[in-house]
Amino acid sequence: MPLREEDIQLGKCYKTKGPENYKVIGLTRGIVTYQTWTSPLRINVGVKQFADAVYKEVACPK
């Protein structure tokens, strides 16, 4: 079950339905900027699309 848009928070990490995990590094006016745990690239997407792609919060790596 996807998360709600209100559940997405800056600095938190989320599990996707696939093998990737995402860390939210920016959240501004409905746009989420995130990185996968395996890549330094930053990706921007709408908060609704991001919330639909993740299903739970997970602990971020140290």
TORDO-671487 format. One record per atom (N, C-alpha, C): residue number from 1; residue in three letters; atom name; y, z, x. Coordinates in Angstrom, 1 decimal. Layout:
BEGIN
num: NUM residu: Ala atome: CA c2: Y c3: Z c1: X
...
//
This chain:
BEGIN
num: 1 residu: Met atome: N c2: -1.2 c3: 0.0 c1: 0.9
num: 1 residu: Met atome: CA c2: 0.0 c3: 0.0 c1: 0.0
num: 1 residu: Met atome: C c2: 1.2 c3: 0.0 c1: 0.9
num: 2 residu: Pro atome: N c2: 2.2 c3: -1.0 c1: 0.7
num: 2 residu: Pro atome: CA c2: 3.4 c3: -1.0 c1: 1.5
num: 2 residu: Pro atome: C c2: 4.3 c3: 0.2 c1: 1.3
num: 3 residu: Leu atome: N c2: 5.1 c3: 0.5 c1: 2.3
num: 3 residu: Leu atome: CA c2: 6.0 c3: 1.6 c1: 2.1
num: 3 residu: Leu atome: C c2: 7.2 c3: 1.1 c1: 1.3
num: 4 residu: Arg atome: N c2: 8.0 c3: 2.1 c1: 0.8
num: 4 residu: Arg atome: CA c2: 9.2 c3: 1.8 c1: 0.1
num: 4 residu: Arg atome: C c2: 10.3 c3: 1.6 c1: 1.1
num: 5 residu: Glu atome: N c2: 11.3 c3: 0.8 c1: 0.8
num: 5 residu: Glu atome: CA c2: 12.4 c3: 0.6 c1: 1.7
num: 5 residu: Glu atome: C c2: 13.1 c3: 1.9 c1: 2.1
num: 6 residu: Glu atome: N c2: 13.2 c3: 2.9 c1: 1.2
num: 6 residu: Glu atome: CA c2: 13.8 c3: 4.1 c1: 1.5
num: 6 residu: Glu atome: C c2: 13.0 c3: 4.9 c1: 2.6
num: 7 residu: Asp atome: N c2: 11.7 c3: 4.6 c1: 2.8
num: 7 residu: Asp atome: CA c2: 10.9 c3: 5.3 c1: 3.7
num: 7 residu: Asp atome: C c2: 11.1 c3: 4.9 c1: 5.2
num: 8 residu: Ile atome: N c2: 11.7 c3: 3.7 c1: 5.4
num: 8 residu: Ile atome: CA c2: 11.9 c3: 3.2 c1: 6.7
num: 8 residu: Ile atome: C c2: 13.1 c3: 3.9 c1: 7.4
num: 9 residu: Gln atome: N c2: 12.9 c3: 4.5 c1: 8.6
num: 9 residu: Gln atome: CA c2: 13.9 c3: 5.3 c1: 9.3
num: 9 residu: Gln atome: C c2: 14.0 c3: 4.9 c1: 10.7
num: 10 residu: Leu atome: N c2: 15.2 c3: 5.0 c1: 11.2
num: 10 residu: Leu atome: CA c2: 15.5 c3: 4.7 c1: 12.6
num: 10 residu: Leu atome: C c2: 14.7 c3: 5.6 c1: 13.6
num: 11 residu: Gly atome: N c2: 14.2 c3: 5.1 c1: 14.6
num: 11 residu: Gly atome: CA c2: 13.4 c3: 5.8 c1: 15.6
num: 11 residu: Gly atome: C c2: 12.0 c3: 6.2 c1: 15.3
num: 12 residu: Lys atome: N c2: 11.5 c3: 5.8 c1: 14.1
num: 12 residu: Lys atome: CA c2: 10.2 c3: 6.0 c1: 13.7
num: 12 residu: Lys atome: C c2: 9.3 c3: 4.9 c1: 14.0
num: 13 residu: Cys atome: N c2: 8.0 c3: 5.1 c1: 14.0
num: 13 residu: Cys atome: CA c2: 7.0 c3: 4.0 c1: 14.3
num: 13 residu: Cys atome: C c2: 6.1 c3: 3.9 c1: 13.1
num: 14 residu: Tyr atome: N c2: 5.6 c3: 2.6 c1: 12.9
num: 14 residu: Tyr atome: CA c2: 4.9 c3: 2.3 c1: 11.7
num: 14 residu: Tyr atome: C c2: 3.7 c3: 1.4 c1: 12.1
num: 15 residu: Lys atome: N c2: 2.6 c3: 1.6 c1: 11.3
num: 15 residu: Lys atome: CA c2: 1.3 c3: 0.8 c1: 11.5
num: 15 residu: Lys atome: C c2: 1.4 c3: -0.4 c1: 10.6
num: 16 residu: Thr atome: N c2: 1.0 c3: -1.5 c1: 11.1
num: 16 residu: Thr atome: CA c2: 0.9 c3: -2.7 c1: 10.3
num: 16 residu: Thr atome: C c2: -0.5 c3: -2.9 c1: 9.8
num: 17 residu: Lys atome: N c2: -0.7 c3: -3.9 c1: 9.0
num: 17 residu: Lys atome: CA c2: -2.1 c3: -4.2 c1: 8.5
num: 17 residu: Lys atome: C c2: -2.9 c3: -4.9 c1: 9.6
num: 18 residu: Gly atome: N c2: -2.2 c3: -5.4 c1: 10.6
num: 18 residu: Gly atome: CA c2: -2.9 c3: -6.0 c1: 11.7
num: 18 residu: Gly atome: C c2: -3.0 c3: -5.1 c1: 12.9
num: 19 residu: Pro atome: N c2: -3.2 c3: -5.6 c1: 14.1
num: 19 residu: Pro atome: CA c2: -3.4 c3: -4.8 c1: 15.3
num: 19 residu: Pro atome: C c2: -2.1 c3: -4.2 c1: 15.9
num: 20 residu: Glu atome: N c2: -0.9 c3: -4.6 c1: 15.4
num: 20 residu: Glu atome: CA c2: 0.3 c3: -4.1 c1: 16.0
num: 20 residu: Glu atome: C c2: 0.9 c3: -2.9 c1: 15.3
num: 21 residu: Asn atome: N c2: 1.7 c3: -2.2 c1: 16.1
num: 21 residu: Asn atome: CA c2: 2.5 c3: -1.1 c1: 15.6
num: 21 residu: Asn atome: C c2: 3.9 c3: -1.4 c1: 16.0
num: 22 residu: Tyr atome: N c2: 4.9 c3: -1.0 c1: 15.1
num: 22 residu: Tyr atome: CA c2: 6.3 c3: -1.3 c1: 15.3
num: 22 residu: Tyr atome: C c2: 7.1 c3: 0.0 c1: 15.4
num: 23 residu: Lys atome: N c2: 8.1 c3: -0.1 c1: 16.3
num: 23 residu: Lys atome: CA c2: 9.1 c3: 1.0 c1: 16.4
num: 23 residu: Lys atome: C c2: 10.5 c3: 0.5 c1: 15.9
num: 24 residu: Val atome: N c2: 11.1 c3: 1.2 c1: 15.0
num: 24 residu: Val atome: CA c2: 12.4 c3: 0.8 c1: 14.5
num: 24 residu: Val atome: C c2: 13.5 c3: 1.3 c1: 15.5
num: 25 residu: Ile atome: N c2: 14.2 c3: 0.3 c1: 16.0
num: 25 residu: Ile atome: CA c2: 15.3 c3: 0.7 c1: 17.0
num: 25 residu: Ile atome: C c2: 16.7 c3: 0.4 c1: 16.5
num: 26 residu: Gly atome: N c2: 16.8 c3: -0.1 c1: 15.3
num: 26 residu: Gly atome: CA c2: 18.0 c3: -0.3 c1: 14.6
num: 26 residu: Gly atome: C c2: 17.9 c3: -0.5 c1: 13.1
num: 27 residu: Leu atome: N c2: 18.8 c3: 0.0 c1: 12.4
num: 27 residu: Leu atome: CA c2: 18.8 c3: -0.1 c1: 10.9
num: 27 residu: Leu atome: C c2: 20.2 c3: -0.1 c1: 10.4
num: 28 residu: Thr atome: N c2: 20.7 c3: -1.3 c1: 10.1
num: 28 residu: Thr atome: CA c2: 22.1 c3: -1.5 c1: 9.7
num: 28 residu: Thr atome: C c2: 22.2 c3: -2.4 c1: 8.5
num: 29 residu: Arg atome: N c2: 22.8 c3: -2.0 c1: 7.4
num: 29 residu: Arg atome: CA c2: 23.1 c3: -2.8 c1: 6.3
num: 29 residu: Arg atome: C c2: 21.9 c3: -3.6 c1: 5.8
num: 30 residu: Gly atome: N c2: 20.8 c3: -3.0 c1: 5.7
num: 30 residu: Gly atome: CA c2: 19.6 c3: -3.6 c1: 5.2
num: 30 residu: Gly atome: C c2: 18.8 c3: -4.5 c1: 6.2
num: 31 residu: Ile atome: N c2: 19.2 c3: -4.5 c1: 7.4
num: 31 residu: Ile atome: CA c2: 18.5 c3: -5.2 c1: 8.5
num: 31 residu: Ile atome: C c2: 17.8 c3: -4.2 c1: 9.4
num: 32 residu: Val atome: N c2: 16.6 c3: -4.4 c1: 9.6
num: 32 residu: Val atome: CA c2: 15.8 c3: -3.6 c1: 10.5
num: 32 residu: Val atome: C c2: 15.6 c3: -4.4 c1: 11.9
num: 33 residu: Thr atome: N c2: 15.9 c3: -3.7 c1: 13.0
num: 33 residu: Thr atome: CA c2: 15.6 c3: -4.2 c1: 14.3
num: 33 residu: Thr atome: C c2: 14.5 c3: -3.4 c1: 14.8
num: 34 residu: Tyr atome: N c2: 13.4 c3: -4.1 c1: 15.2
num: 34 residu: Tyr atome: CA c2: 12.2 c3: -3.4 c1: 15.7
num: 34 residu: Tyr atome: C c2: 11.6 c3: -4.0 c1: 16.9
num: 35 residu: Gln atome: N c2: 10.7 c3: -3.3 c1: 17.6
num: 35 residu: Gln atome: CA c2: 9.9 c3: -3.8 c1: 18.7
num: 35 residu: Gln atome: C c2: 8.5 c3: -3.5 c1: 18.4
num: 36 residu: Thr atome: N c2: 7.6 c3: -4.4 c1: 18.9
num: 36 residu: Thr atome: CA c2: 6.2 c3: -4.0 c1: 18.8
num: 36 residu: Thr atome: C c2: 5.9 c3: -3.1 c1: 20.0
num: 37 residu: Trp atome: N c2: 4.8 c3: -2.4 c1: 20.0
num: 37 residu: Trp atome: CA c2: 4.5 c3: -1.5 c1: 21.1
num: 37 residu: Trp atome: C c2: 4.2 c3: -2.2 c1: 22.4
num: 38 residu: Thr atome: N c2: 3.8 c3: -3.5 c1: 22.2
num: 38 residu: Thr atome: CA c2: 3.3 c3: -4.3 c1: 23.4
num: 38 residu: Thr atome: C c2: 4.3 c3: -5.3 c1: 23.9
num: 39 residu: Ser atome: N c2: 5.6 c3: -5.4 c1: 23.4
num: 39 residu: Ser atome: CA c2: 6.5 c3: -6.3 c1: 23.8
num: 39 residu: Ser atome: C c2: 7.9 c3: -5.7 c1: 23.8
num: 40 residu: Pro atome: N c2: 8.8 c3: -6.1 c1: 24.8
num: 40 residu: Pro atome: CA c2: 10.1 c3: -5.6 c1: 24.8
num: 40 residu: Pro atome: C c2: 11.1 c3: -6.4 c1: 23.9
num: 41 residu: Leu atome: N c2: 10.6 c3: -7.5 c1: 23.3
num: 41 residu: Leu atome: CA c2: 11.5 c3: -8.3 c1: 22.5
num: 41 residu: Leu atome: C c2: 11.9 c3: -7.6 c1: 21.2
num: 42 residu: Arg atome: N c2: 13.1 c3: -7.8 c1: 20.8
num: 42 residu: Arg atome: CA c2: 13.7 c3: -7.2 c1: 19.6
num: 42 residu: Arg atome: C c2: 13.6 c3: -8.2 c1: 18.5
num: 43 residu: Ile atome: N c2: 13.2 c3: -7.8 c1: 17.3
num: 43 residu: Ile atome: CA c2: 13.0 c3: -8.6 c1: 16.1
num: 43 residu: Ile atome: C c2: 13.9 c3: -8.1 c1: 15.0
num: 44 residu: Asn atome: N c2: 14.6 c3: -8.9 c1: 14.3
num: 44 residu: Asn atome: CA c2: 15.4 c3: -8.5 c1: 13.2
num: 44 residu: Asn atome: C c2: 14.8 c3: -9.1 c1: 11.9
num: 45 residu: Val atome: N c2: 14.8 c3: -8.3 c1: 10.9
num: 45 residu: Val atome: CA c2: 14.2 c3: -8.7 c1: 9.6
num: 45 residu: Val atome: C c2: 14.8 c3: -7.8 c1: 8.5
num: 46 residu: Gly atome: N c2: 14.8 c3: -8.3 c1: 7.3
num: 46 residu: Gly atome: CA c2: 15.3 c3: -7.5 c1: 6.2
num: 46 residu: Gly atome: C c2: 14.4 c3: -6.3 c1: 5.9
num: 47 residu: Val atome: N c2: 15.0 c3: -5.2 c1: 5.4
num: 47 residu: Val atome: CA c2: 14.2 c3: -3.9 c1: 5.2
num: 47 residu: Val atome: C c2: 13.1 c3: -4.1 c1: 4.2
num: 48 residu: Lys atome: N c2: 13.3 c3: -4.9 c1: 3.2
num: 48 residu: Lys atome: CA c2: 12.2 c3: -5.1 c1: 2.2
num: 48 residu: Lys atome: C c2: 11.0 c3: -5.8 c1: 2.9
num: 49 residu: Gln atome: N c2: 11.3 c3: -6.9 c1: 3.7
num: 49 residu: Gln atome: CA c2: 10.2 c3: -7.6 c1: 4.3
num: 49 residu: Gln atome: C c2: 9.5 c3: -6.6 c1: 5.3
num: 50 residu: Phe atome: N c2: 10.2 c3: -5.8 c1: 6.0
num: 50 residu: Phe atome: CA c2: 9.6 c3: -4.9 c1: 7.0
num: 50 residu: Phe atome: C c2: 8.8 c3: -3.9 c1: 6.2
num: 51 residu: Ala atome: N c2: 9.3 c3: -3.3 c1: 5.1
num: 51 residu: Ala atome: CA c2: 8.5 c3: -2.3 c1: 4.4
num: 51 residu: Ala atome: C c2: 7.3 c3: -2.9 c1: 3.8
num: 52 residu: Asp atome: N c2: 7.3 c3: -4.2 c1: 3.4
num: 52 residu: Asp atome: CA c2: 6.1 c3: -4.9 c1: 2.9
num: 52 residu: Asp atome: C c2: 5.0 c3: -5.1 c1: 4.0
num: 53 residu: Ala atome: N c2: 5.5 c3: -5.1 c1: 5.3
num: 53 residu: Ala atome: CA c2: 4.5 c3: -5.4 c1: 6.4
num: 53 residu: Ala atome: C c2: 3.9 c3: -4.2 c1: 7.0
num: 54 residu: Val atome: N c2: 4.4 c3: -3.0 c1: 6.7
num: 54 residu: Val atome: CA c2: 3.8 c3: -1.8 c1: 7.2
num: 54 residu: Val atome: C c2: 3.3 c3: -0.9 c1: 6.1
num: 55 residu: Tyr atome: N c2: 2.3 c3: 0.0 c1: 6.4
num: 55 residu: Tyr atome: CA c2: 1.8 c3: 0.8 c1: 5.4
num: 55 residu: Tyr atome: C c2: 1.8 c3: 2.3 c1: 5.6
num: 56 residu: Lys atome: N c2: 2.1 c3: 2.7 c1: 6.9
num: 56 residu: Lys atome: CA c2: 2.2 c3: 4.2 c1: 7.1
num: 56 residu: Lys atome: C c2: 2.9 c3: 4.4 c1: 8.4
num: 57 residu: Glu atome: N c2: 3.5 c3: 5.6 c1: 8.4
num: 57 residu: Glu atome: CA c2: 4.2 c3: 6.1 c1: 9.7
num: 57 residu: Glu atome: C c2: 3.2 c3: 6.6 c1: 10.6
num: 58 residu: Val atome: N c2: 3.4 c3: 6.3 c1: 11.9
num: 58 residu: Val atome: CA c2: 2.5 c3: 6.9 c1: 13.0
num: 58 residu: Val atome: C c2: 3.4 c3: 7.5 c1: 14.1
num: 59 residu: Ala atome: N c2: 2.7 c3: 8.3 c1: 14.9
num: 59 residu: Ala atome: CA c2: 3.5 c3: 8.9 c1: 16.0
num: 59 residu: Ala atome: C c2: 3.8 c3: 7.9 c1: 17.0
num: 60 residu: Cys atome: N c2: 5.0 c3: 7.9 c1: 17.5
num: 60 residu: Cys atome: CA c2: 5.5 c3: 6.9 c1: 18.5
num: 60 residu: Cys atome: C c2: 4.9 c3: 7.3 c1: 19.9
num: 61 residu: Pro atome: N c2: 4.6 c3: 6.3 c1: 20.8
num: 61 residu: Pro atome: CA c2: 4.1 c3: 6.7 c1: 22.1
num: 61 residu: Pro atome: C c2: 5.2 c3: 7.4 c1: 22.9
num: 62 residu: Lys atome: N c2: 4.8 c3: 8.2 c1: 23.8
num: 62 residu: Lys atome: CA c2: 5.8 c3: 8.9 c1: 24.6
num: 62 residu: Lys atome: C c2: 6.2 c3: 8.1 c1: 25.8
//
